[in-house]
């Protein structure tokens, strides 16, 4: 059964399991490693999502593609959460 766009958006943009207290993981990464290194990580993560799109059981390709876009945008300095 396909996942709705609303559910995909929920899983891609600030998913609950990426947040600890008031701090999202990507923000903690920027704080610890710096923006440039976190953007480099995001570029690599974007590749990962395209590479495995549609290959995970129970995870439709649409979610992996959306995550690719999210990480690509972040790697380019465009925070998709804003």
FENJOQUI-V393866 format. One record per run of one state. SS is the DSSP state (hx for helix, st for strand, lp for the rest). FROM is the first residue (numbers start at 1). TO is the last residue. If there is no record, write none. Layout:
BEGIN
{{SS/FROM/TO} {SS/FROM/TO}}
END
This chain:
BEGIN
{{lp/1/4} {hx/5/12} {lp/13/15} {hx/16/18} {st/19/20} {lp/21/22} {st/23/24} {hx/25/33} {lp/34/34} {hx/35/51} {lp/52/60} {hx/61/75} {lp/76/82}}
END
